[in-house]
Amino acid sequence: MTSASPAAPAAKTRLRLVPLLEPRQSVAEGLRIGIYVGSLLLAVLVSVLLLAGAGVPPGDLGREIMTTAFSSPRALGSVLAQTAPLVVAGLATAIAFRANFWNIGLEGQMILGAIFASYVAIHDIGPESARLLLMAVAAALGGMIWVAGPGLLKIRLGVNEVITTLLLNYVAFNLLLHLLYGPWKDPVSAFPHTEQYEAFEKLPQLGWQNLTWALPLSGLLALALWWAYSFSRLGYLVDLMRSNATMARAVGVPVLGLSVASILGSGAVGGLTGFAIAAGIEGRMTQDFFVGYLFSGVLIAFLGRNHPLGVVVVAFFMAVLMLLGQSLQVFFGVPSALVQLIQAVFIICVAASEFFLTYRMHWRSAA
Protein backbone atom coordinates (compact mmCIF):
# COMPACT_ATOMS: atom_id res chain seq x y z
CA MET A 1 0.00 0.00 0.00
CA THR A 2 1.56 3.23 -1.17
CA SER A 3 1.45 6.33 0.97
CA ALA A 4 -0.08 9.54 -0.41
CA SER A 5 2.46 12.06 -1.69
CA PRO A 6 2.71 15.24 0.37
CA ALA A 7 0.84 18.26 -0.94
CA ALA A 8 2.91 20.64 -3.07
CA PRO A 9 3.76 23.89 -1.24
CA ALA A 10 1.81 26.92 -2.32
CA ALA A 11 3.64 29.11 -4.84
CA LYS A 12 5.12 32.22 -3.31
CA THR A 13 3.87 35.51 -4.61
CA ARG A 14 6.71 37.79 -5.72
CA LEU A 15 6.11 41.50 -5.61
CA ARG A 16 7.95 43.90 -7.87
CA LEU A 17 7.94 47.65 -8.23
CA VAL A 18 6.60 49.04 -11.49
CA PRO A 19 7.14 52.68 -12.51
CA LEU A 20 3.99 54.66 -13.19
CA LEU A 21 4.17 57.90 -15.16
CA GLU A 22 1.74 60.69 -14.45
CA PRO A 23 1.63 63.92 -16.50
CA ARG A 24 2.34 67.00 -14.43
CA GLN A 25 -0.41 69.59 -14.34
CA SER A 26 2.02 72.31 -13.30
CA VAL A 27 5.67 72.63 -12.35
CA ALA A 28 6.88 74.78 -9.47
CA GLU A 29 9.57 77.24 -10.46
CA GLY A 30 11.95 75.88 -7.84
CA LEU A 31 11.57 72.35 -9.18
CA ARG A 32 12.06 73.56 -12.75
CA ILE A 33 15.31 75.31 -11.82
CA GLY A 34 16.48 72.33 -9.77
CA ILE A 35 15.93 69.87 -12.62
CA TYR A 36 17.61 72.20 -15.09
CA VAL A 37 20.64 72.74 -12.83
CA GLY A 38 20.82 69.00 -12.19
CA SER A 39 20.92 68.27 -15.92
CA LEU A 40 23.74 70.78 -16.37
CA LEU A 41 25.72 69.27 -13.49
CA LEU A 42 25.29 65.82 -15.03
CA ALA A 43 26.55 67.17 -18.35
CA VAL A 44 29.57 68.70 -16.60
CA LEU A 45 30.33 65.38 -14.88
CA VAL A 46 30.12 63.42 -18.14
CA SER A 47 32.29 66.02 -19.90
CA VAL A 48 34.96 65.83 -17.18
CA LEU A 49 35.01 62.03 -17.50
CA LEU A 50 35.32 62.24 -21.30
CA LEU A 51 38.21 64.67 -21.05
CA ALA A 52 39.86 62.55 -18.37
CA GLY A 53 39.66 59.59 -20.74
CA ALA A 54 41.34 61.75 -23.40
CA GLY A 55 44.25 62.48 -21.08
CA VAL A 56 43.15 65.73 -19.42
CA PRO A 57 43.17 65.27 -15.61
CA PRO A 58 40.36 67.10 -13.78
CA GLY A 59 42.88 69.24 -11.89
CA ASP A 60 44.57 70.37 -15.10
CA LEU A 61 41.16 71.01 -16.64
CA GLY A 62 40.19 73.33 -13.77
CA ARG A 63 43.44 75.25 -14.07
CA GLU A 64 43.02 75.49 -17.83
CA ILE A 65 39.52 76.95 -17.41
CA MET A 66 40.79 79.59 -15.01
CA THR A 67 43.72 80.39 -17.29
CA THR A 68 41.58 80.63 -20.40
CA ALA A 69 38.84 82.82 -18.98
CA PHE A 70 39.81 84.49 -15.72
CA SER A 71 43.59 84.54 -15.35
CA SER A 72 44.05 88.09 -16.67
CA PRO A 73 42.09 91.05 -18.07
CA ARG A 74 43.22 89.99 -21.54
CA ALA A 75 41.75 86.50 -21.12
CA LEU A 76 38.46 87.86 -19.79
CA GLY A 77 38.39 90.41 -22.62
CA SER A 78 38.76 87.62 -25.18
CA VAL A 79 35.83 85.76 -23.65
CA LEU A 80 33.61 88.85 -23.60
CA ALA A 81 34.54 89.72 -27.19
CA GLN A 82 33.43 86.25 -28.27
CA THR A 83 30.30 86.47 -26.11
CA ALA A 84 28.77 89.48 -27.91
CA PRO A 85 28.00 87.85 -31.29
CA LEU A 86 26.97 84.63 -29.55
CA VAL A 87 24.36 86.56 -27.54
CA VAL A 88 22.89 88.09 -30.70
CA ALA A 89 22.91 84.71 -32.48
CA GLY A 90 21.16 83.07 -29.55
CA LEU A 91 18.55 85.84 -29.37
CA ALA A 92 17.85 85.55 -33.11
CA THR A 93 17.13 81.85 -32.73
CA ALA A 94 15.18 82.23 -29.48
CA ILE A 95 12.80 84.82 -30.96
CA ALA A 96 11.73 82.38 -33.67
CA PHE A 97 11.61 79.36 -31.36
CA ARG A 98 9.30 81.15 -28.92
CA ALA A 99 6.81 81.55 -31.78
CA ASN A 100 7.12 77.87 -32.83
CA PHE A 101 9.04 78.81 -35.99
CA TRP A 102 12.11 76.60 -36.21
CA ASN A 103 14.54 78.98 -37.87
CA ILE A 104 17.60 76.98 -38.98
CA GLY A 105 18.67 79.66 -41.44
CA LEU A 106 20.71 81.85 -39.12
CA GLU A 107 23.85 81.54 -41.23
CA GLY A 108 22.02 82.67 -44.37
CA GLN A 109 20.53 85.63 -42.52
CA MET A 110 23.96 86.53 -41.14
CA ILE A 111 25.41 86.45 -44.65
CA LEU A 112 22.66 88.64 -46.09
CA GLY A 113 23.00 91.04 -43.17
CA ALA A 114 26.73 91.36 -43.78
CA ILE A 115 26.18 91.76 -47.54
CA PHE A 116 23.66 94.56 -47.07
CA ALA A 117 25.89 96.30 -44.50
CA SER A 118 28.94 95.94 -46.77
CA TYR A 119 26.99 97.38 -49.70
CA VAL A 120 26.37 100.52 -47.68
CA ALA A 121 30.07 100.71 -46.75
CA ILE A 122 31.48 99.97 -50.21
CA HIS A 123 29.21 102.45 -52.00
CA ASP A 124 29.57 105.17 -49.33
CA ILE A 125 25.84 105.51 -48.80
CA GLY A 126 24.86 108.31 -46.41
CA PRO A 127 26.99 110.74 -44.41
CA GLU A 128 29.92 109.45 -42.40
CA SER A 129 28.27 110.33 -39.10
CA ALA A 130 25.28 108.09 -39.91
CA ARG A 131 27.12 105.38 -41.87
CA LEU A 132 27.32 102.86 -39.03
CA LEU A 133 23.61 103.24 -38.22
CA LEU A 134 22.71 102.81 -41.89
CA MET A 135 24.82 99.65 -42.05
CA ALA A 136 22.99 98.23 -39.01
CA VAL A 137 19.57 99.05 -40.49
CA ALA A 138 20.60 97.53 -43.82
CA ALA A 139 21.84 94.37 -42.08
CA ALA A 140 18.53 93.97 -40.24
CA LEU A 141 16.67 94.49 -43.51
CA GLY A 142 18.79 91.85 -45.25
CA GLY A 143 18.06 89.28 -42.57
CA MET A 144 14.34 90.06 -42.71
CA ILE A 145 14.24 89.64 -46.49
CA TRP A 146 16.04 86.29 -46.28
CA VAL A 147 13.65 84.85 -43.69
CA ALA A 148 10.50 86.29 -45.26
CA GLY A 149 10.34 83.62 -47.96
CA PRO A 150 10.36 80.61 -45.60
CA GLY A 151 7.93 82.44 -43.32
CA LEU A 152 5.50 83.01 -46.18
CA LEU A 153 5.77 79.39 -47.31
CA LYS A 154 5.13 78.18 -43.75
CA ILE A 155 2.13 80.44 -43.13
CA ARG A 156 0.44 80.13 -46.54
CA LEU A 157 1.36 76.63 -47.71
CA GLY A 158 2.45 74.85 -44.56
CA VAL A 159 5.95 74.12 -45.95
CA ASN A 160 8.34 72.93 -43.26
CA GLU A 161 10.52 75.89 -42.31
CA VAL A 162 13.41 73.68 -41.18
CA ILE A 163 13.96 72.62 -44.79
CA THR A 164 13.50 76.03 -46.43
CA THR A 165 15.61 78.02 -43.98
CA LEU A 166 18.36 75.40 -44.01
CA LEU A 167 18.56 75.18 -47.80
CA LEU A 168 18.66 78.95 -48.16
CA ASN A 169 21.91 78.91 -46.19
CA TYR A 170 23.60 77.32 -49.21
CA VAL A 171 22.09 79.89 -51.57
CA ALA A 172 23.38 82.72 -49.38
CA PHE A 173 26.83 81.12 -49.14
CA ASN A 174 27.17 80.85 -52.91
CA LEU A 175 26.04 84.46 -53.27
CA LEU A 176 28.76 85.42 -50.78
CA LEU A 177 31.40 83.51 -52.76
CA HIS A 178 30.26 85.15 -55.99
CA LEU A 179 30.76 88.60 -54.48
CA LEU A 180 34.06 87.90 -52.72
CA TYR A 181 35.67 86.17 -55.70
CA GLY A 182 34.14 88.68 -58.08
CA PRO A 183 33.16 92.34 -57.84
CA TRP A 184 33.84 92.78 -54.11
CA LYS A 185 37.28 91.14 -53.98
CA ASP A 186 39.76 93.27 -52.05
CA PRO A 187 41.53 95.35 -54.70
CA VAL A 188 44.65 95.72 -52.54
CA SER A 189 45.43 92.13 -51.52
CA ALA A 190 43.26 90.30 -54.13
CA PHE A 191 42.16 87.93 -51.37
CA PRO A 192 38.51 86.80 -51.23
CA HIS A 193 37.24 89.36 -48.76
CA THR A 194 36.01 92.91 -49.05
CA GLU A 195 38.22 95.91 -48.57
CA GLN A 196 38.67 97.13 -45.01
CA TYR A 197 35.85 99.23 -43.62
CA GLU A 198 36.69 102.81 -42.80
CA ALA A 199 37.17 103.67 -39.13
CA PHE A 200 33.71 105.27 -38.93
CA GLU A 201 32.19 102.09 -40.43
CA LYS A 202 33.43 99.90 -37.57
CA LEU A 203 31.88 99.57 -34.14
CA PRO A 204 33.79 101.92 -31.78
CA GLN A 205 36.17 100.56 -29.16
CA LEU A 206 35.17 100.62 -25.51
CA GLY A 207 38.70 101.42 -24.44
CA TRP A 208 39.31 98.16 -22.56
CA GLN A 209 40.94 95.06 -24.03
CA ASN A 210 39.87 95.81 -27.60
CA LEU A 211 36.20 95.33 -26.75
CA THR A 212 33.79 97.14 -29.03
CA TRP A 213 30.27 98.43 -28.60
CA ALA A 214 29.00 95.05 -29.83
CA LEU A 215 29.09 93.83 -26.21
CA PRO A 216 26.91 96.53 -24.52
CA LEU A 217 24.58 96.68 -27.53
CA SER A 218 24.00 92.92 -27.38
CA GLY A 219 23.29 93.28 -23.65
CA LEU A 220 20.80 96.09 -24.29
CA LEU A 221 19.06 93.98 -26.93
CA ALA A 222 18.77 91.10 -24.46
CA LEU A 223 17.34 93.40 -21.78
CA ALA A 224 14.81 94.87 -24.22
CA LEU A 225 13.61 91.41 -25.24
CA TRP A 226 13.51 90.29 -21.60
CA TRP A 227 11.26 93.22 -20.75
CA ALA A 228 9.07 92.59 -23.80
CA TYR A 229 8.59 88.90 -23.06
CA SER A 230 8.30 89.19 -19.28
CA PHE A 231 6.38 92.41 -18.62
CA SER A 232 4.57 93.48 -21.78
CA ARG A 233 1.31 92.35 -23.31
CA LEU A 234 3.23 91.23 -26.38
CA GLY A 235 5.16 88.65 -24.39
CA TYR A 236 1.98 87.27 -22.82
CA LEU A 237 0.32 86.90 -26.22
CA VAL A 238 3.37 85.22 -27.74
CA ASP A 239 3.49 82.70 -24.88
CA LEU A 240 -0.24 82.03 -25.28
CA MET A 241 0.23 81.48 -29.01
CA ARG A 242 3.15 79.14 -28.39
CA SER A 243 1.17 77.07 -25.88
CA ASN A 244 -1.99 76.69 -27.95
CA ALA A 245 -2.34 78.58 -31.21
CA THR A 246 -5.88 77.29 -31.81
CA MET A 247 -7.15 78.52 -28.46
CA ALA A 248 -5.28 81.81 -28.88
CA ARG A 249 -6.93 82.36 -32.25
CA ALA A 250 -10.35 81.50 -30.77
CA VAL A 251 -10.05 84.17 -28.05
CA GLY A 252 -9.03 86.85 -30.52
CA VAL A 253 -5.24 86.83 -30.32
CA PRO A 254 -3.75 88.07 -33.64
CA VAL A 255 -1.83 84.86 -34.24
CA LEU A 256 -0.93 85.72 -37.84
CA GLY A 257 0.44 89.14 -36.92
CA LEU A 258 2.44 87.80 -33.99
CA SER A 259 3.88 85.00 -36.14
CA VAL A 260 4.93 87.41 -38.88
CA ALA A 261 6.45 89.82 -36.36
CA SER A 262 8.40 87.03 -34.63
CA ILE A 263 9.68 85.58 -37.91
CA LEU A 264 10.81 88.94 -39.26
CA GLY A 265 12.24 89.92 -35.88
CA SER A 266 14.29 86.72 -35.82
CA GLY A 267 15.61 87.45 -39.30
CA ALA A 268 16.43 91.05 -38.39
CA VAL A 269 18.46 90.00 -35.33
CA GLY A 270 20.13 87.31 -37.45
CA GLY A 271 21.20 90.00 -39.92
CA LEU A 272 22.52 92.09 -37.02
CA THR A 273 24.62 89.10 -35.96
CA GLY A 274 26.41 89.26 -39.29
CA PHE A 275 26.83 93.01 -38.88
CA ALA A 276 28.24 92.60 -35.36
CA ILE A 277 30.93 90.23 -36.61
CA ALA A 278 31.77 92.14 -39.81
CA ALA A 279 31.85 95.61 -38.21
CA GLY A 280 32.83 94.62 -34.67
CA ILE A 281 35.39 91.83 -35.11
CA GLU A 282 36.58 91.36 -38.69
CA GLY A 283 36.40 94.96 -39.91
CA ARG A 284 35.34 93.60 -43.32
CA MET A 285 33.24 90.77 -44.79
CA THR A 286 35.13 87.49 -45.12
CA GLN A 287 34.11 84.18 -46.61
CA ASP A 288 33.92 82.25 -43.33
CA PHE A 289 32.80 84.81 -40.72
CA PHE A 290 29.53 82.94 -40.15
CA VAL A 291 30.90 79.41 -39.66
CA GLY A 292 29.67 77.68 -36.51
CA TYR A 293 27.13 80.28 -35.47
CA LEU A 294 24.09 78.27 -36.61
CA PHE A 295 24.87 75.40 -34.25
CA SER A 296 25.94 77.79 -31.49
CA GLY A 297 22.78 79.90 -31.85
CA VAL A 298 20.49 76.87 -31.66
CA LEU A 299 22.44 75.44 -28.72
CA ILE A 300 22.42 78.73 -26.81
CA ALA A 301 18.69 79.28 -27.35
CA PHE A 302 17.94 75.69 -26.33
CA LEU A 303 20.08 75.68 -23.20
CA GLY A 304 18.83 79.16 -22.29
CA ARG A 305 15.21 77.97 -22.61
CA ASN A 306 14.58 80.74 -25.17
CA HIS A 307 14.81 83.26 -22.32
CA PRO A 308 16.82 86.39 -23.17
CA LEU A 309 18.70 86.46 -19.87
CA GLY A 310 19.30 82.72 -20.08
CA VAL A 311 20.74 83.29 -23.56
CA VAL A 312 23.24 85.81 -22.14
CA VAL A 313 24.42 83.41 -19.43
CA VAL A 314 24.73 80.44 -21.79
CA ALA A 315 26.48 82.57 -24.44
CA PHE A 316 29.15 83.53 -21.90
CA PHE A 317 29.81 79.90 -20.96
CA MET A 318 29.72 78.93 -24.64
CA ALA A 319 32.45 81.51 -25.31
CA VAL A 320 34.51 80.03 -22.47
CA LEU A 321 33.96 76.54 -23.91
CA MET A 322 35.02 77.62 -27.40
CA LEU A 323 38.24 79.24 -26.17
CA LEU A 324 38.85 76.33 -23.81
CA GLY A 325 38.44 73.90 -26.70
CA GLN A 326 41.07 75.76 -28.69
CA SER A 327 43.43 75.70 -25.72
CA LEU A 328 42.90 71.98 -25.09
CA GLN A 329 43.60 71.20 -28.74
CA VAL A 330 46.89 73.11 -28.60
CA PHE A 331 48.26 72.04 -25.20
CA PHE A 332 46.66 68.60 -24.65
CA GLY A 333 46.08 67.37 -28.19
CA VAL A 334 42.33 67.00 -27.65
CA PRO A 335 40.61 66.45 -31.01
CA SER A 336 38.02 68.98 -32.12
CA ALA A 337 35.47 66.16 -32.43
CA LEU A 338 35.64 65.67 -28.66
CA VAL A 339 34.79 69.34 -28.10
CA GLN A 340 31.75 68.91 -30.35
CA LEU A 341 30.84 65.74 -28.45
CA ILE A 342 30.87 67.68 -25.19
CA GLN A 343 28.48 70.23 -26.69
CA ALA A 344 26.22 67.34 -27.74
CA VAL A 345 26.33 65.96 -24.18
CA PHE A 346 24.97 69.25 -22.85
CA ILE A 347 22.14 69.18 -25.42
CA ILE A 348 21.20 65.59 -24.58
CA CYS A 349 21.21 66.18 -20.82
CA VAL A 350 19.08 69.33 -21.06
CA ALA A 351 16.69 67.68 -23.52
CA ALA A 352 16.34 64.69 -21.18
CA SER A 353 15.41 67.04 -18.35
CA GLU A 354 12.19 67.84 -20.23
CA PHE A 355 11.00 64.32 -19.38
CA PHE A 356 11.09 65.05 -15.66
CA LEU A 357 9.37 68.39 -16.18
CA THR A 358 6.58 66.75 -18.17
CA TYR A 359 6.01 63.62 -16.08
CA ARG A 360 5.99 62.66 -12.42
CA MET A 361 7.14 59.10 -11.69
CA HIS A 362 5.44 56.89 -9.07
CA TRP A 363 6.28 53.36 -8.08
CA ARG A 364 3.55 50.79 -7.42
CA SER A 365 3.79 47.16 -6.41
CA ALA A 366 2.60 44.46 -8.80
CA ALA A 367 2.45 40.70 -8.53
C-alpha positions as CSV (number, residue, x, y, z in Angstrom):
1,M,0.0,0.0,0.0
2,T,1.6,3.2,-1.2
3,S,1.5,6.3,1.0
4,A,-0.1,9.5,-0.4
5,S,2.5,12.1,-1.7
6,P,2.7,15.2,0.4
7,A,0.8,18.3,-0.9
8,A,2.9,20.6,-3.1
9,P,3.8,23.9,-1.2
10,A,1.8,26.9,-2.3
11,A,3.6,29.1,-4.8
12,K,5.1,32.2,-3.3
13,T,3.9,35.5,-4.6
14,R,6.7,37.8,-5.7
15,L,6.1,41.5,-5.6
16,R,8.0,43.9,-7.9
17,L,7.9,47.6,-8.2
18,V,6.6,49.0,-11.5
19,P,7.1,52.7,-12.5
20,L,4.0,54.7,-13.2
21,L,4.2,57.9,-15.2
22,E,1.7,60.7,-14.4
23,P,1.6,63.9,-16.5
24,R,2.3,67.0,-14.4
25,Q,-0.4,69.6,-14.3
26,S,2.0,72.3,-13.3
27,V,5.7,72.6,-12.4
28,A,6.9,74.8,-9.5
29,E,9.6,77.2,-10.5
30,G,12.0,75.9,-7.8
31,L,11.6,72.4,-9.2
32,R,12.1,73.6,-12.8
33,I,15.3,75.3,-11.8
34,G,16.5,72.3,-9.8
35,I,15.9,69.9,-12.6
36,Y,17.6,72.2,-15.1
37,V,20.6,72.7,-12.8
38,G,20.8,69.0,-12.2
39,S,20.9,68.3,-15.9
40,L,23.7,70.8,-16.4
41,L,25.7,69.3,-13.5
42,L,25.3,65.8,-15.0
43,A,26.6,67.2,-18.4
44,V,29.6,68.7,-16.6
45,L,30.3,65.4,-14.9
46,V,30.1,63.4,-18.1
47,S,32.3,66.0,-19.9
48,V,35.0,65.8,-17.2
49,L,35.0,62.0,-17.5
50,L,35.3,62.2,-21.3
51,L,38.2,64.7,-21.1
52,A,39.9,62.5,-18.4
53,G,39.7,59.6,-20.7
54,A,41.3,61.7,-23.4
55,G,44.3,62.5,-21.1
56,V,43.2,65.7,-19.4
57,P,43.2,65.3,-15.6
58,P,40.4,67.1,-13.8
59,G,42.9,69.2,-11.9
60,D,44.6,70.4,-15.1
61,L,41.2,71.0,-16.6
62,G,40.2,73.3,-13.8
63,R,43.4,75.2,-14.1
64,E,43.0,75.5,-17.8
65,I,39.5,77.0,-17.4
66,M,40.8,79.6,-15.0
67,T,43.7,80.4,-17.3
68,T,41.6,80.6,-20.4
69,A,38.8,82.8,-19.0
70,F,39.8,84.5,-15.7
71,S,43.6,84.5,-15.4
72,S,44.1,88.1,-16.7
73,P,42.1,91.0,-18.1
74,R,43.2,90.0,-21.5
75,A,41.8,86.5,-21.1
76,L,38.5,87.9,-19.8
77,G,38.4,90.4,-22.6
78,S,38.8,87.6,-25.2
79,V,35.8,85.8,-23.7
80,L,33.6,88.8,-23.6
81,A,34.5,89.7,-27.2
82,Q,33.4,86.2,-28.3
83,T,30.3,86.5,-26.1
84,A,28.8,89.5,-27.9
85,P,28.0,87.8,-31.3
86,L,27.0,84.6,-29.5
87,V,24.4,86.6,-27.5
88,V,22.9,88.1,-30.7
89,A,22.9,84.7,-32.5
90,G,21.2,83.1,-29.5
91,L,18.5,85.8,-29.4
92,A,17.9,85.5,-33.1
93,T,17.1,81.8,-32.7
94,A,15.2,82.2,-29.5
95,I,12.8,84.8,-31.0
96,A,11.7,82.4,-33.7
97,F,11.6,79.4,-31.4
98,R,9.3,81.2,-28.9
99,A,6.8,81.6,-31.8
100,N,7.1,77.9,-32.8
101,F,9.0,78.8,-36.0
102,W,12.1,76.6,-36.2
103,N,14.5,79.0,-37.9
104,I,17.6,77.0,-39.0
105,G,18.7,79.7,-41.4
106,L,20.7,81.8,-39.1
107,E,23.8,81.5,-41.2
108,G,22.0,82.7,-44.4
109,Q,20.5,85.6,-42.5
110,M,24.0,86.5,-41.1
111,I,25.4,86.4,-44.7
112,L,22.7,88.6,-46.1
113,G,23.0,91.0,-43.2
114,A,26.7,91.4,-43.8
115,I,26.2,91.8,-47.5
116,F,23.7,94.6,-47.1
117,A,25.9,96.3,-44.5
118,S,28.9,95.9,-46.8
119,Y,27.0,97.4,-49.7
120,V,26.4,100.5,-47.7
121,A,30.1,100.7,-46.8
122,I,31.5,100.0,-50.2
123,H,29.2,102.4,-52.0
124,D,29.6,105.2,-49.3
125,I,25.8,105.5,-48.8
126,G,24.9,108.3,-46.4
127,P,27.0,110.7,-44.4
128,E,29.9,109.5,-42.4
129,S,28.3,110.3,-39.1
130,A,25.3,108.1,-39.9
131,R,27.1,105.4,-41.9
132,L,27.3,102.9,-39.0
133,L,23.6,103.2,-38.2
134,L,22.7,102.8,-41.9
135,M,24.8,99.7,-42.0
136,A,23.0,98.2,-39.0
137,V,19.6,99.0,-40.5
138,A,20.6,97.5,-43.8
139,A,21.8,94.4,-42.1
140,A,18.5,94.0,-40.2
141,L,16.7,94.5,-43.5
142,G,18.8,91.8,-45.3
143,G,18.1,89.3,-42.6
144,M,14.3,90.1,-42.7
145,I,14.2,89.6,-46.5
146,W,16.0,86.3,-46.3
147,V,13.7,84.8,-43.7
148,A,10.5,86.3,-45.3
149,G,10.3,83.6,-48.0
150,P,10.4,80.6,-45.6
151,G,7.9,82.4,-43.3
152,L,5.5,83.0,-46.2
153,L,5.8,79.4,-47.3
154,K,5.1,78.2,-43.8
155,I,2.1,80.4,-43.1
156,R,0.4,80.1,-46.5
157,L,1.4,76.6,-47.7
158,G,2.5,74.8,-44.6
159,V,6.0,74.1,-45.9
160,N,8.3,72.9,-43.3
161,E,10.5,75.9,-42.3
162,V,13.4,73.7,-41.2
163,I,14.0,72.6,-44.8
164,T,13.5,76.0,-46.4
165,T,15.6,78.0,-44.0
166,L,18.4,75.4,-44.0
167,L,18.6,75.2,-47.8
168,L,18.7,79.0,-48.2
169,N,21.9,78.9,-46.2
170,Y,23.6,77.3,-49.2
171,V,22.1,79.9,-51.6
172,A,23.4,82.7,-49.4
173,F,26.8,81.1,-49.1
174,N,27.2,80.8,-52.9
175,L,26.0,84.5,-53.3
176,L,28.8,85.4,-50.8
177,L,31.4,83.5,-52.8
178,H,30.3,85.2,-56.0
179,L,30.8,88.6,-54.5
180,L,34.1,87.9,-52.7
181,Y,35.7,86.2,-55.7
182,G,34.1,88.7,-58.1
183,P,33.2,92.3,-57.8
184,W,33.8,92.8,-54.1
185,K,37.3,91.1,-54.0
186,D,39.8,93.3,-52.0
187,P,41.5,95.4,-54.7
188,V,44.7,95.7,-52.5
189,S,45.4,92.1,-51.5
190,A,43.3,90.3,-54.1
191,F,42.2,87.9,-51.4
192,P,38.5,86.8,-51.2
193,H,37.2,89.4,-48.8
194,T,36.0,92.9,-49.0
195,E,38.2,95.9,-48.6
196,Q,38.7,97.1,-45.0
197,Y,35.8,99.2,-43.6
198,E,36.7,102.8,-42.8
199,A,37.2,103.7,-39.1
200,F,33.7,105.3,-38.9
201,E,32.2,102.1,-40.4
202,K,33.4,99.9,-37.6
203,L,31.9,99.6,-34.1
204,P,33.8,101.9,-31.8
205,Q,36.2,100.6,-29.2
206,L,35.2,100.6,-25.5
207,G,38.7,101.4,-24.4
208,W,39.3,98.2,-22.6
209,Q,40.9,95.1,-24.0
210,N,39.9,95.8,-27.6
211,L,36.2,95.3,-26.8
212,T,33.8,97.1,-29.0
213,W,30.3,98.4,-28.6
214,A,29.0,95.1,-29.8
215,L,29.1,93.8,-26.2
216,P,26.9,96.5,-24.5
217,L,24.6,96.7,-27.5
218,S,24.0,92.9,-27.4
219,G,23.3,93.3,-23.7
220,L,20.8,96.1,-24.3
221,L,19.1,94.0,-26.9
222,A,18.8,91.1,-24.5
223,L,17.3,93.4,-21.8
224,A,14.8,94.9,-24.2
225,L,13.6,91.4,-25.2
226,W,13.5,90.3,-21.6
227,W,11.3,93.2,-20.8
228,A,9.1,92.6,-23.8
229,Y,8.6,88.9,-23.1
230,S,8.3,89.2,-19.3
231,F,6.4,92.4,-18.6
232,S,4.6,93.5,-21.8
233,R,1.3,92.4,-23.3
234,L,3.2,91.2,-26.4
235,G,5.2,88.6,-24.4
236,Y,2.0,87.3,-22.8
237,L,0.3,86.9,-26.2
238,V,3.4,85.2,-27.7
239,D,3.5,82.7,-24.9
240,L,-0.2,82.0,-25.3
241,M,0.2,81.5,-29.0
242,R,3.2,79.1,-28.4
243,S,1.2,77.1,-25.9
244,N,-2.0,76.7,-27.9
245,A,-2.3,78.6,-31.2
246,T,-5.9,77.3,-31.8
247,M,-7.1,78.5,-28.5
248,A,-5.3,81.8,-28.9
249,R,-6.9,82.4,-32.2
250,A,-10.4,81.5,-30.8
251,V,-10.1,84.2,-28.1
252,G,-9.0,86.8,-30.5
253,V,-5.2,86.8,-30.3
254,P,-3.8,88.1,-33.6
255,V,-1.8,84.9,-34.2
256,L,-0.9,85.7,-37.8
257,G,0.4,89.1,-36.9
258,L,2.4,87.8,-34.0
259,S,3.9,85.0,-36.1
260,V,4.9,87.4,-38.9
261,A,6.5,89.8,-36.4
262,S,8.4,87.0,-34.6
263,I,9.7,85.6,-37.9
264,L,10.8,88.9,-39.3
265,G,12.2,89.9,-35.9
266,S,14.3,86.7,-35.8
267,G,15.6,87.4,-39.3
268,A,16.4,91.1,-38.4
269,V,18.5,90.0,-35.3
270,G,20.1,87.3,-37.5
271,G,21.2,90.0,-39.9
272,L,22.5,92.1,-37.0
273,T,24.6,89.1,-36.0
274,G,26.4,89.3,-39.3
275,F,26.8,93.0,-38.9
276,A,28.2,92.6,-35.4
277,I,30.9,90.2,-36.6
278,A,31.8,92.1,-39.8
279,A,31.9,95.6,-38.2
280,G,32.8,94.6,-34.7
281,I,35.4,91.8,-35.1
282,E,36.6,91.4,-38.7
283,G,36.4,95.0,-39.9
284,R,35.3,93.6,-43.3
285,M,33.2,90.8,-44.8
286,T,35.1,87.5,-45.1
287,Q,34.1,84.2,-46.6
288,D,33.9,82.3,-43.3
289,F,32.8,84.8,-40.7
290,F,29.5,82.9,-40.2
291,V,30.9,79.4,-39.7
292,G,29.7,77.7,-36.5
293,Y,27.1,80.3,-35.5
294,L,24.1,78.3,-36.6
295,F,24.9,75.4,-34.3
296,S,25.9,77.8,-31.5
297,G,22.8,79.9,-31.8
298,V,20.5,76.9,-31.7
299,L,22.4,75.4,-28.7
300,I,22.4,78.7,-26.8
301,A,18.7,79.3,-27.3
302,F,17.9,75.7,-26.3
303,L,20.1,75.7,-23.2
304,G,18.8,79.2,-22.3
305,R,15.2,78.0,-22.6
306,N,14.6,80.7,-25.2
307,H,14.8,83.3,-22.3
308,P,16.8,86.4,-23.2
309,L,18.7,86.5,-19.9
310,G,19.3,82.7,-20.1
311,V,20.7,83.3,-23.6
312,V,23.2,85.8,-22.1
313,V,24.4,83.4,-19.4
314,V,24.7,80.4,-21.8
315,A,26.5,82.6,-24.4
316,F,29.2,83.5,-21.9
317,F,29.8,79.9,-21.0
318,M,29.7,78.9,-24.6
319,A,32.5,81.5,-25.3
320,V,34.5,80.0,-22.5
321,L,34.0,76.5,-23.9
322,M,35.0,77.6,-27.4
323,L,38.2,79.2,-26.2
324,L,38.8,76.3,-23.8
325,G,38.4,73.9,-26.7
326,Q,41.1,75.8,-28.7
327,S,43.4,75.7,-25.7
328,L,42.9,72.0,-25.1
329,Q,43.6,71.2,-28.7
330,V,46.9,73.1,-28.6
331,F,48.3,72.0,-25.2
332,F,46.7,68.6,-24.6
333,G,46.1,67.4,-28.2
334,V,42.3,67.0,-27.6
335,P,40.6,66.4,-31.0
336,S,38.0,69.0,-32.1
337,A,35.5,66.2,-32.4
338,L,35.6,65.7,-28.7
339,V,34.8,69.3,-28.1
340,Q,31.7,68.9,-30.4
341,L,30.8,65.7,-28.5
342,I,30.9,67.7,-25.2
343,Q,28.5,70.2,-26.7
344,A,26.2,67.3,-27.7
345,V,26.3,66.0,-24.2
346,F,25.0,69.3,-22.9
347,I,22.1,69.2,-25.4
348,I,21.2,65.6,-24.6
349,C,21.2,66.2,-20.8
350,V,19.1,69.3,-21.1
351,A,16.7,67.7,-23.5
352,A,16.3,64.7,-21.2
353,S,15.4,67.0,-18.3
354,E,12.2,67.8,-20.2
355,F,11.0,64.3,-19.4
356,F,11.1,65.1,-15.7
357,L,9.4,68.4,-16.2
358,T,6.6,66.8,-18.2
359,Y,6.0,63.6,-16.1
360,R,6.0,62.7,-12.4
361,M,7.1,59.1,-11.7
362,H,5.4,56.9,-9.1
363,W,6.3,53.4,-8.1
364,R,3.6,50.8,-7.4
365,S,3.8,47.2,-6.4
366,A,2.6,44.5,-8.8
367,A,2.4,40.7,-8.5
